[in-house]
């Protein structure tokens, strides 16, 4: 299957195939429920990246930057390796099998939801402009958090 055929399944919005093979999307990307992998290597996505409630077990292929929100919750993910570096909206990785936040985005300008996972600390999390939703008991010293830390 070529990239154009794959992209017709993932977005109705305009996209550009870059010289390096990455794909930039001017809008949203929706990973289909039956997909087990992210089928192309994304560069930037100007909307949201929606990969929740799928069978993806790795974020390999995820965009490096998402202007909207990034959804990878309720999947069999065990790691945040390959997560975007920057997310302009919220980042949702709750209800997964992740055990740490290693590989989490460096910047999340909205909220970060990592509840219902196996994480035991916020080590690895970058700047979060909104709230952090977690189920772990936290100590002081998270000066990089812009909003509130909420136990859910």
C-alpha positions as CSV (number, residue, x, y, z in Angstrom):
1,X,0.0,0.0,0.0
2,X,1.4,3.4,-0.9
3,X,1.4,6.5,1.4
4,X,-1.5,8.2,-0.5
5,X,-3.7,5.1,0.0
6,X,-2.8,4.9,3.7
7,X,-3.4,8.6,4.2
8,X,-6.9,8.4,2.7
9,X,-7.8,6.1,5.7
10,X,-6.2,8.5,8.3
11,X,-7.3,12.0,7.3
12,X,-9.6,14.0,5.1
13,X,-7.3,17.0,5.6
14,X,-4.5,18.1,3.3
15,X,-1.1,16.5,3.8
16,X,2.4,16.8,2.4
17,X,4.9,14.0,1.9
18,X,8.3,15.4,2.7
19,X,11.5,14.6,0.9
20,X,12.6,12.5,4.0
21,X,9.4,10.4,3.7
22,X,7.7,12.0,6.8
23,X,4.1,13.2,6.4
24,X,2.9,16.6,7.6
25,X,-0.9,17.0,8.0
26,X,-2.8,20.2,8.0
27,X,-5.5,19.0,10.3
28,X,-6.4,15.9,12.3
29,X,-5.2,12.3,12.0
30,X,-7.3,9.4,13.2
31,X,-5.7,6.0,13.5
32,X,-8.2,3.3,12.6
33,X,-9.4,1.0,15.4
34,X,-8.1,-2.2,13.7
35,X,-4.5,-0.8,13.2
36,X,-1.7,-2.3,15.3
37,X,0.9,0.2,14.2
38,X,1.1,3.8,13.1
39,X,1.5,3.1,9.4
40,X,3.5,6.1,8.2
41,X,6.1,8.3,9.9
42,X,4.5,11.6,10.7
43,X,6.3,14.9,11.0
44,X,4.0,17.6,12.2
45,X,0.2,17.5,12.6
46,X,-1.6,20.9,12.9
47,X,-4.7,19.4,14.4
48,X,-5.1,16.5,16.8
49,X,-3.6,13.0,16.6
50,X,-6.2,10.5,17.6
51,X,-4.9,7.0,18.3
52,X,-7.0,6.0,21.3
53,X,-9.0,2.7,21.6
54,X,-6.7,1.1,19.0
55,X,-4.4,-1.9,18.9
56,X,-1.2,0.2,18.6
57,X,1.5,-1.1,21.0
58,X,4.2,1.4,20.0
59,X,4.2,5.1,19.2
60,X,6.8,4.6,16.4
61,X,5.6,6.7,13.5
62,X,3.9,9.3,15.8
63,X,4.4,13.0,14.8
64,X,7.3,14.9,16.4
65,X,4.9,17.9,16.9
66,X,1.1,18.1,17.3
67,X,-0.6,21.5,17.5
68,X,-3.8,20.0,18.9
69,X,-4.2,17.2,21.4
70,X,-2.5,13.7,21.3
71,X,-4.6,10.7,22.2
72,X,-3.1,7.3,22.8
73,X,-5.1,6.1,25.8
74,X,-6.9,2.8,26.1
75,X,-4.3,1.0,24.0
76,X,-1.8,-1.8,24.8
77,X,1.1,0.8,24.9
78,X,3.9,-0.2,27.3
79,X,6.2,2.8,26.6
80,X,6.0,6.5,25.6
81,X,9.1,6.1,23.4
82,X,8.5,8.0,20.1
83,X,5.9,10.3,21.6
84,X,5.8,13.8,20.2
85,X,8.3,16.3,21.5
86,X,5.7,19.0,21.7
87,X,1.9,18.9,22.1
88,X,-0.1,22.1,21.8
89,X,-3.2,20.7,23.5
90,X,-3.7,17.8,26.0
91,X,-1.7,14.5,26.1
92,X,-3.7,11.4,27.1
93,X,-1.9,8.2,27.8
94,X,-4.2,6.9,30.6
95,X,-5.5,3.4,30.7
96,X,-2.3,1.9,29.1
97,X,0.4,-0.5,30.3
98,X,3.1,2.2,30.5
99,X,5.4,1.9,33.6
100,X,7.2,5.2,33.3
101,X,7.0,8.6,31.7
102,X,10.4,8.2,29.9
103,X,9.9,9.4,26.4
104,X,7.0,11.7,27.3
105,X,6.7,15.0,25.4
106,X,9.1,17.8,26.5
107,X,6.2,20.3,26.3
108,X,2.5,19.8,26.8
109,X,0.7,23.1,26.7
110,X,-2.6,21.6,27.9
111,X,-3.2,18.9,30.5
112,X,-1.4,15.6,30.9
113,X,-3.5,12.6,31.8
114,X,-1.6,9.5,32.9
115,X,-4.0,7.9,35.4
116,X,-4.8,4.2,35.4
117,X,-1.3,3.2,34.4
118,X,1.6,1.5,36.2
119,X,3.7,4.6,36.6
120,X,5.1,5.2,40.1
121,X,6.6,8.7,39.6
122,X,6.5,11.7,37.3
123,X,10.2,11.3,36.4
124,X,10.5,11.9,32.6
125,X,7.6,14.4,32.3
126,X,8.4,17.7,30.7
127,X,6.7,21.1,31.0
128,X,2.9,20.8,31.5
129,X,0.8,24.0,31.1
130,X,-2.4,22.6,32.5
131,X,-3.3,19.9,35.0
132,X,-1.6,16.5,35.5
133,X,-4.0,13.7,36.2
134,X,-2.4,10.7,38.0
135,X,-3.2,8.0,40.6
136,X,0.2,8.3,42.4
137,X,0.9,10.2,45.6
138,X,3.2,13.1,44.7
139,X,5.7,15.1,46.7
140,X,6.7,18.7,46.3
141,X,9.1,20.1,43.8
142,X,7.4,20.1,40.4
143,X,8.1,23.8,39.5
144,X,7.8,23.0,35.8
145,X,4.0,22.3,36.2
146,X,1.9,25.2,35.1
147,X,-1.4,23.9,36.5
148,X,-2.6,21.6,39.2
149,X,-1.7,18.0,39.9
150,X,-4.8,16.0,40.4
151,X,-5.1,12.5,41.7
152,X,-7.9,10.7,39.8
